[in-house]
């Protein structure tokens, strides 16, 4: 009586290709985060023109080709690195006569605590990438805020632009140019000087 032999296994042994793990998404996310952190620091310190892909890659401890792989160009990297959320308050819940004070205080806090805004202002003053980002912030964040309190919907773009002149002017003179008389002002002094103007720009009847 013969004994049946075990049938050959139909499962193929693992190959080198099948046993090689695919790149981890977590590793890719970590690389992107390292690049963006390094870029924010470098743009804030050196400004847009002097910051280089090579320096950013060195700070992130990666090869410069990886920066280009993820972001394509310095402009693309800058646009990704300075994605700005102004975190504007809901003005519909602010007393009408306190809108100016609320906004000046809010912007002053932003400029004091977040270096990205300083970097954006430096770049936006003389570079297309920075100007484009600032226009985007204006369109997506300042216009909706002005729309909440503006008495005439047709004047929203004009009034939001006037608000921008005050806030950007403050930031430029205090944090970029560092004019001594502006730097010397205390926060509440700035609010007292600028709030009435911002209030008028946003809520007063048309001149």
SULJOVEN-V968697 format. One line per field, one symbol per residue. ss: DSSP state (H for helix, E for strand, C for the rest). phi: phi as a letter, one per 40 degrees, with the letter a starting at -180 (. if undefined). psi: psi as a letter, one per 30 degrees, with the letter a starting at -180 (. if undefined). A space follows every 10 residues. Layout:
BEGIN
ss: ???
phi: ???
psi: ???
END
This chain:
BEGIN
ss: CCCCCCCCCC CCCCCHHHHC CCCCHHHHHH HHHHHHHHHH HHHHHHHHHH CCHHHHHHHH CCCHHHHHHH HCCHHHHHHH HCCCCCCCCC HHHCCHHHHH HHHHHHHHHH HHHCHHHHHH HHHHCCCHHH HHHHHHHHHH HHHHHHHHHC CCHHHHHHHH HHHHHHHHHH HHHHHHCCCH HHHCCCHHHH HHHHHHHHHH HHHCCCC
phi: .cbccdcccc cccccccccc ccdcdccccc cdcccccccc ccccccgccc cbdccccccc gbcdcccccc bgacccccdc cbcbbcfccc ccccddcbcc cccccccccd ccbbcccccc cdcccaaccc cccccccccc bcdcccccbc cbdccddccc ccdccccccc ccccbbcfcd ccccccdccc ccccdcccdc dcbcccc
psi: klkkkkkkkf kklkleeffk klkkeeeeee eeeeeeeeee eeeeefleef kleeeeeeef hlkffeeeee feleeeeeee ehjkjfhklj ffgkkeggee eeeeeeeeee eefjfeeeee eeeffgkeee eeeeeeeeef eeeeeefffk fjefgeeeee eeeeeeeeee eefefefhke eeefklefee eeefeeeeee eefllk.
END
